[in-house]
Amino acid sequence: MAKMIDRASGLGAQPSPEFEEQKTRWEASWHSRTARRGEPGSGATDRTISDLPLKPMYGPEDVAHLDLARDLAYPAEFPYTRGIHAGMYRDRLWTMRQFAGFGNAKQTNERYHFLLSQGQMGLSVAFDMPTLMGYDSDAPQSRGEVGRCGVAIDSMRDMEILFDGIDLGEITTSMTINGPAAIALAQYIATAEGKGTPRRMLGGTLQADILKEYIAQKEWIFPPRPHVRVIVDMMKFCTAEMPRWNTISISGYHIREAGSTAVQELAFTLADGFAYVEAAVKAGMDVDSFAPRLSFFFNSHIDFFEEICKFRAARRIYARRMRDKYGAKDPRSWTLRFHTQTAGCSATAQQPENNIVRVAYEAMAAVLGGTQSLHTNSMDEVLALPTEKNVEIALRTQQVLAYETNVTNVIDPLGGSYFVEALTDEMEKQAEEYFRQIDEYGGVVEAIEAGFFQHEIADASYRYQRSLETKERIIVGVNAFEKEETQGDLQLLKITEEIERGQARAVQDVRANRDAAKVEAALASLKRACADERQNVMPPLIEAVNALATEGEIVEAMVSVFGRYTERAAF
């Protein structure tokens, strides 16, 4: 028998002479034939989507340098490569949290009640573009966009309708909003307290990750430096008053949707997270007072093993940096908790039923990678907002995965795979190289201002598009296996102009039937807080939304102090 390496230190086994002979014969056989490697249309390629080289097979030599205790350990043990909880899904399934929002608050409220009735475990709010950009529904800039890609929320009145009949003390809510995130949080708090639920009882997550907006999604309002200050104010406020609330969800999802590779998503997301940690510590916060409630949001793309390894590498990098660089002492501060959404950018308008298959594989990658919650995209989202039927199929995809496939029975079932461990290690190395480059710029904000992230993502996106055009990579139904088709019987959700007109009338009614002097006083108080960094902006924001100041009015008040951001063009 082969002599095994000490299991306390190494992963591989000392190869026997017989094993070496087998390897020699296989290598000779492999190299004597094309093995269809990289042939156009074969489905085989020697690189991941992130352009990392792939060997045809992996063996003990690829993991010989790994140390079991240092690099893998057990679940719930530093550095958490194999999972942050001891029992993982044997103890508790991931939260099934479908992203939903369209039209007005009443329509979206009906969708929420439907999803909850079908077994969804938490709510996730999608806002429309005017809300994400800080404009009221009757603003000229909002024309044609109200309710189109999410729900329109102009004031606390809309937030009250959005959660009508839902116990905010029982459900957890995720809100995907960044520029006006502090305003949305204030509206949510005021709504809950108006229903009798104190803020300390509220559970959920606010995305609030403005750095990735400058990098990728481009939904910003204020310049980076004052906006980071607002985020730190939210972190201080929630640390003191909302113990169940995750103040910020650092998002790689939109970085990936903008065209980045998996490695870039991994590196840039964690770099953003570390920037928020540094800003909070600089503002006088103890790292262990807020770090346990930081959360992350990742994309699960179609390159199955690369995505699994990305999640495993993320946990390991995060644990090491939080403990060794930022001095966190609480083990909860070392654990990276994350939500995952299947890749919108992998969906195709051609043969949209194929998206059901893509979503299933991407969801399984997220689960095998150890996600804490998951959204599965609907097959029609590349064409329109999803219909109720297609949302149900997406939710059922998660439920089949959870209850029928048995993938939840074994923790980190791919742990110890030569390929998975080698690729996890390679992705960590590549991320560390990106951290080094960002440090050379002086940090994340300075790298944003220099256009570093934007250039890197643009280059990656170009390379990927070229691989599709040359058919180095195959997208079923797009550059291979095409067919003539129409939308046929596929029913799409339509948002009518009447929704926009109704929402505009509603916000005008709010302005006409409130105490104008109270609004003016609240906005003046907010401006003073913005101008004085010793003050926290959250209390005056809550005062303003309770006075029924609209989101657009609040944004303009803050802009008068902070200014608006204009991106420097990158070519």
Order of alpha helices (4+ residues) and beta strands (2+ residues): alpha-beta-beta-alpha-beta-alpha-alpha-beta-alpha-beta-alpha-beta-beta-alpha-alpha-alpha-beta-alpha-beta-alpha-beta-alpha-alpha-alpha-alpha-alpha-alpha-alpha-alpha
